[in-house]
Amino acid sequence: MSRNPTIGRFGQIGQVGQVSQVGQIGRAGRVDVVAVRLVLAMAGIVSATGLAGLVYLGLHWAG
């Protein structure tokens, strides 16, 4: 286990990307936060629209 209380408290949240707003922001800059928000937004859209949304996005990007 890590002795850093912040890492110990957040655990696997770092893999999801929320820690990047706290920890990695000093190293990677604001692009990290923007990328995380974009990924979360896309994940929300895909989960909300389901497979139809995925197909639509695929056709939209391909066309």
C-alpha positions as a Markdown table, in Angstrom:
| # | Residue | x | y | z |
|---|---|---|---|---|
| 1 | Met | 0.0 | 0.0 | 0.0 |
| 2 | Ser | 1.2 | 3.5 | -0.7 |
| 3 | Arg | 2.0 | 5.7 | 2.2 |
| 4 | Asn | 0.6 | 8.8 | 0.4 |
| 5 | Pro | -2.8 | 9.4 | 2.0 |
| 6 | Thr | -4.2 | 11.0 | -1.2 |
| 7 | Ile | -3.3 | 8.0 | -3.4 |
| 8 | Gly | -4.5 | 5.6 | -0.7 |
| 9 | Arg | -7.8 | 7.5 | -0.4 |
| 10 | Phe | -8.6 | 7.7 | -4.1 |
| 11 | Gly | -7.4 | 4.2 | -5.0 |
| 12 | Gln | -8.4 | 3.2 | -8.5 |
| 13 | Ile | -10.1 | 6.5 | -9.3 |
| 14 | Gly | -6.8 | 7.5 | -10.8 |
| 15 | Gln | -7.4 | 5.0 | -13.6 |
| 16 | Val | -10.8 | 6.6 | -14.3 |
| 17 | Gly | -9.1 | 10.0 | -14.6 |
| 18 | Gln | -10.5 | 12.1 | -11.8 |
| 19 | Val | -7.1 | 12.2 | -10.0 |
| 20 | Ser | -5.7 | 13.8 | -13.2 |
| 21 | Gln | -7.6 | 16.9 | -12.1 |
| 22 | Val | -5.8 | 16.9 | -8.8 |
| 23 | Gly | -2.4 | 15.1 | -9.2 |
| 24 | Gln | -1.4 | 15.2 | -12.9 |
| 25 | Ile | -2.6 | 18.7 | -13.7 |
| 26 | Gly | 0.7 | 20.1 | -12.6 |
| 27 | Arg | 2.6 | 17.8 | -14.9 |
| 28 | Ala | 0.4 | 17.4 | -17.9 |
| 29 | Gly | -1.5 | 20.7 | -17.8 |
| 30 | Arg | -5.1 | 21.6 | -18.5 |
| 31 | Val | -5.3 | 19.2 | -21.5 |
| 32 | Asp | -5.7 | 16.4 | -19.1 |
| 33 | Val | -8.9 | 17.8 | -17.6 |
| 34 | Val | -10.3 | 18.6 | -21.0 |
| 35 | Ala | -9.5 | 15.1 | -22.3 |
| 36 | Val | -11.1 | 13.6 | -19.2 |
| 37 | Arg | -14.3 | 15.7 | -19.6 |
| 38 | Leu | -14.4 | 14.8 | -23.3 |
| 39 | Val | -14.1 | 11.1 | -22.6 |
| 40 | Leu | -16.7 | 11.2 | -19.8 |
| 41 | Ala | -19.0 | 13.1 | -22.1 |
| 42 | Met | -18.6 | 10.7 | -25.0 |
| 43 | Ala | -19.0 | 7.7 | -22.6 |
| 44 | Gly | -22.3 | 9.3 | -21.3 |
| 45 | Ile | -23.5 | 9.9 | -24.9 |
| 46 | Val | -22.7 | 6.3 | -25.9 |
| 47 | Ser | -24.2 | 4.8 | -22.8 |
| 48 | Ala | -27.3 | 6.9 | -23.2 |
| 49 | Thr | -27.9 | 6.2 | -26.8 |
| 50 | Gly | -26.6 | 2.7 | -26.8 |
| 51 | Leu | -25.5 | 0.8 | -29.9 |
| 52 | Ala | -27.5 | 3.1 | -32.1 |
| 53 | Gly | -25.3 | 6.0 | -30.9 |
| 54 | Leu | -22.2 | 4.0 | -31.6 |
| 55 | Val | -23.3 | 3.2 | -35.1 |
| 56 | Tyr | -24.3 | 6.8 | -35.7 |
| 57 | Leu | -21.0 | 8.1 | -34.5 |
| 58 | Gly | -19.1 | 5.5 | -36.6 |
| 59 | Leu | -21.0 | 6.5 | -39.8 |
| 60 | His | -20.7 | 10.2 | -39.0 |
| 61 | Trp | -16.9 | 10.0 | -38.6 |
| 62 | Ala | -16.5 | 7.6 | -41.5 |
| 63 | Gly | -18.6 | 9.8 | -43.8 |
